[in-house]
Amino acid sequence: MTLCLYECLRAFGLQHHYARFTSVGVCRTAHISVLTMEDYPLLGIHTMEDRTRLFQLVQFVKTLDLEAAVNNIIASTFARPSHVRRRLDFSNETSDHHQRLSHPVVQVNMSHARYEESIRRKGSATSVQHQYKPKPKPPTVTSNTFNHKPLGHKDRKRTTRKQNFYTKMGADGCMCKPAPVYEAKRTAGYNYGLPMSTAPAQSRQAEEQRIKVCVRKRPLTCAESRRGEADVVTTTGGECVIVHEVKEAVDLSQYILQHKFYFDQVFGEESSNKEVYQQTAYPLVQHIGKVTCFAYGQTGAGKTHTMLGSPAIPGLYALAVQDIFAHLSATHSYQLVFVSFFEIYCGQLYDLLDHRKRLFAREDGQRVVHISGLRDVRVDSVSSLLEVISRGTAERTQGMSGVNPLSSRSHALLQIQLRDSNQQIAGRMWFVDLAGSERASDTKEPDRQSRMEGAEINQSLLALKECIRSLDQEQSHTPFRQSKLTQVLKDSFVGDSMTCMIANISPGHTATEHTLNTLRYADRVKELKRQGGLRGRRRNRGKTAASPKQNLFSSTTGSTVSSRGKSPPKKPKLARQSDSFGPTTPTTRSPVRSAFLCSTPKNTKCGEEANARRRGEIRLEDISPVRGWLRIGDKRHRSNGADELEGGRTGNDSFKSIERHLVSQQSPRAVLVLGQPKDKRAWKVQKEGEAHETDSFFTESKSDSCFREEEHEQHAMKGRIEKGGENGDATSKGEGIMQRELPKANERDKERERHLRWYHKQLQQFMPSSASLSSQLSSPSIYPSPSSSTQHSVSHLSISSHANQGLEQVLDGYTTRSEDRVNGNRGRVFSPSAEIPLQTETSSISNNISEEDFNETLMHIFCTHSNFRWCIFKAHWEQLKEMEALCCKEGKLLCQQPDMAFGEYVHQLEEIMEKKARCVHSMRAQLQPYLKPITSNHQQGADNHRSTS
Ligand SMILES: Nc1ncnc2c1ncn2[C@@H]1O[C@H](COP(=O)(O)OP(=O)(O)OP(=O)(O)O)[C@@H](O)[C@H]1O
């Protein structure tokens, strides 16, 4: 049993946490499946890498067929709220040794353990060899596409360890043998997109979807083959793409992690442009109205090859126009074909058919974007189109990226218009060849220009992603204006439009990271599509009626489509589920309940079934604190160290409470966890909650209906207790105990709150100036609001400086308060106003900055500074948020310690704050170099702006 857990941890590189796991009660593999992210710190998992690993492990264990064990865990875990689970108690879990032994993964683990044992017996020399042998776990599904070509002596010298590993894989017969069925199904890697079983259903719907997402893998180039690159991408079945990523465990052993993605169509290296055209652009040509086809991907991944092709291999442009002409002649239509071709380079538009004349994108009164001054050229045959395009392509900005020697450094947009004899536009089609995404580190000798280009390209791609995300989340503001690209492409995302995205990927192992990024990006777009597309969503925002898209689905699948707010949980992201911040990674979305990494179509029956399944897992996974009697019960449990109350409450009660809590979290009116209420109503609700709950130190997610229900539940519970006391049965016995505990617990809570308030007042006396600071920080005016009308009226520069000030102030506030903590001035941590509840104040540090505002601010800084290390900043920011969450949690737990002396309590509280202060301090130190130059360059920037305008 223990061995099994150890082996699991070891397979994911977490074996050094084994002791910690067992010390908190996680002694078996099955226990892992109930761990939530909240438990990670308890288990000593702090670094992002470890968190990612544990997250993967949890997902992996969840996919195992351990339902019997899990049900027992539900029974034992649900009887206790999770927020105080200092020690995870799985004692009630029944042993299903046989079941686990018969499980394939366990078998693998056991055999692995035996293998390890034999290795140990053989002696140290063998052990060293084994160290570099790929681990049996996670499963290593091999690919026939790995490069088996033997390397020359010179090349071999250059090969890295990873490369050796790939070569070894190719050479090693046992590694290449077909993987067992269970390995193929239960991969330890990611599984994006659809599960196999639902893929056909998905493909049936694909025809009717407005956004089609396809992937195209190009073959290895000669240069890559010469370098001995391994092909790490497998395309199977036309809808699935698998990326085999080499990972290294902490013991330096290497293994392959599989990432599976499902898309509408996946094209392998053998696919020709014509095949790609048939599946991607051809349906758009048939529909021609407002259609867009864009190619996205890493630099050198084959976007231009797909779009433009070569004289010998025509690309999508030529094939589409060919079909358009064929269609026009077949229908004897008198429509004329006009093309325009321009590029977006460093945020500026240039006409490629008019000697790179500068163009401007402007919105009219109906918010339709027009490109003023754009030259249209009429074409009457494919050859004339090709001539026009080749002329334009010659004008396109090219450069040498780190990966591609002939890289296009701009987004090229080809517009094909059909006009009738009155010059009225009858149809419009966009082909967008996006500039390749590239990391700064990919560029060998980055000069200022290439850095600027890279930053601009990345920023516009990020903006594109932000737009997609914001539409996905039905946010009120879609930041189309964040980049010229999104502004120009706005039409492609709203209204009655059809879009096809082709994600181009390189197969080489050195590009694995890029490939995964591209696929994740595409997966995100696909996810958006699955949630009902874009059409009509904005129109129907806030209404309960299903969108036209949803109707479309319900008519085809026969399933009832839920309206807004009832969409199933989204796919969790690795490490942090924080999608709202930072464009490169997934960011803070509402807590994700889904246990699976594969995202299922939300509107299909399959999806619904999956969701129904997931709902069960929600209970398991997300055992968030529930106020009221449940918590009291928990205290009872802790103080006695026995499970008396578990017997006293039925499983149904627990389920109901958890469900109610989850419903309250999903409620649109719910206050965000640790967040300030968004509106007055929510604030009122929160206040009610505070009045109702005396033991809370921090705000929690709560809706007013939930409060009412809970209050009602408390009364009902009291009634049940009294009744049970009379009956004297086993169930009521526990409740009777609780009844006796109830007033005592309340008293203790009140006393604790009194202490806190007293402490708070004491601290205020030390810190007279905190009032101004706090009010300054909480003033919303220092941040540019994306939705505010004033933002649009001020110039970019003024926003930038404004935003910069905002950031400075935010950091100042953060640091000042935190530094003071370190320096011994304890007053600044808390609110100056005795009226403001402590829990609000403690979380106010993060509340003062809305993620959106912060994101906006940073976007401007990012634009201003091409060398701004977004990733560094983001990592710090994430760390800070994480630290804050941790501190809040610790503070909360501290507040609930029943027998702690007050002095000890204060001491520990200070320690928590200091921990946070250190984190903030380091963040500030890292950001300082970027903030200072911005301030000093402000004047210069203003001058530049004046001269430009
Ligand atoms: N499907 C394919 N089959 C054969 N060769 C390909 C394929 N796709 C791309 N290539 C080759 O790969 C190289 C890079 O392709 P391409 O220039 O289209 O990349 P890109 O994504 O447009 O790069 P960038 O974004 O830097 O412009 C070219 O030499 C091209 O011929």
Ligand as a Chemical Component Dictionary entry (heavy atoms), coordinates in Angstrom:
data_LIG
# 
_chem_comp.id                   LIG 
_chem_comp.type                 NON-POLYMER 
_chem_comp.pdbx_formal_charge   0 
_chem_comp.three_letter_code    LIG 
# 
loop_
_chem_comp_atom.comp_id 
_chem_comp_atom.atom_id 
_chem_comp_atom.alt_atom_id 
_chem_comp_atom.type_symbol 
_chem_comp_atom.charge 
_chem_comp_atom.model_Cartn_x 
_chem_comp_atom.model_Cartn_y 
_chem_comp_atom.model_Cartn_z 
_chem_comp_atom.pdbx_ordinal 
LIG N1  N1  N 0 3.672  21.187 -44.816 1  
LIG C1  C1  C 0 4.921  21.455 -45.198 2  
LIG N2  N2  N 0 5.562  20.638 -46.025 3  
LIG C2  C2  C 0 6.820  20.896 -46.412 4  
LIG N3  N3  N 0 7.532  21.949 -45.987 5  
LIG C3  C3  C 0 6.966  22.796 -45.163 6  
LIG C4  C4  C 0 5.632  22.598 -44.714 7  
LIG N4  N4  N 0 5.333  23.584 -43.881 8  
LIG C5  C5  C 0 6.412  24.386 -43.805 9  
LIG N5  N5  N 0 7.387  23.913 -44.586 10 
LIG C6  C6  C 0 8.725  24.514 -44.749 11 
LIG O1  O1  O 0 9.129  25.030 -43.475 12 
LIG C7  C7  C 0 9.808  26.259 -43.650 13 
LIG C8  C8  C 0 9.157  27.336 -42.791 14 
LIG O2  O2  O 0 7.826  27.494 -43.217 15 
LIG P1  P1  P 0 7.089  28.910 -43.251 16 
LIG O3  O3  O 0 7.970  29.979 -43.761 17 
LIG O4  O4  O 0 5.801  28.702 -43.914 18 
LIG O5  O5  O 0 6.887  29.130 -41.695 19 
LIG P2  P2  P 0 6.091  30.314 -40.994 20 
LIG O6  O6  O 0 5.270  29.679 -39.933 21 
LIG O7  O7  O 0 5.378  31.129 -41.991 22 
LIG O8  O8  O 0 7.260  31.113 -40.321 23 
LIG P3  P3  P 0 7.247  32.657 -39.913 24 
LIG O9  O9  O 0 6.143  32.852 -38.957 25 
LIG O10 O10 O 0 8.566  32.867 -39.293 26 
LIG O11 O11 O 0 7.049  33.410 -41.170 27 
LIG C9  C9  C 0 9.749  26.601 -45.121 28 
LIG O12 O12 O 0 10.967 26.256 -45.690 29 
LIG C10 C10 C 0 8.662  25.710 -45.659 30 
LIG O13 O13 O 0 8.894  25.344 -46.997 31 
# 
loop_
_chem_comp_bond.comp_id 
_chem_comp_bond.atom_id_1 
_chem_comp_bond.atom_id_2 
_chem_comp_bond.value_order 
_chem_comp_bond.pdbx_ordinal 
LIG N1  C1  SING 1  
LIG C1  N2  SING 2  
LIG C1  C4  DOUB 3  
LIG N2  C2  DOUB 4  
LIG C2  N3  SING 5  
LIG N3  C3  DOUB 6  
LIG C3  C4  SING 7  
LIG C3  N5  SING 8  
LIG C4  N4  SING 9  
LIG N4  C5  DOUB 10 
LIG C5  N5  SING 11 
LIG N5  C6  SING 12 
LIG C6  O1  SING 13 
LIG C6  C10 SING 14 
LIG O1  C7  SING 15 
LIG C7  C8  SING 16 
LIG C7  C9  SING 17 
LIG C8  O2  SING 18 
LIG O2  P1  SING 19 
LIG P1  O3  DOUB 20 
LIG P1  O4  SING 21 
LIG P1  O5  SING 22 
LIG O5  P2  SING 23 
LIG P2  O6  DOUB 24 
LIG P2  O7  SING 25 
LIG P2  O8  SING 26 
LIG O8  P3  SING 27 
LIG P3  O9  DOUB 28 
LIG P3  O10 SING 29 
LIG P3  O11 SING 30 
LIG C9  O12 SING 31 
LIG C9  C10 SING 32 
LIG C10 O13 SING 33 
# 
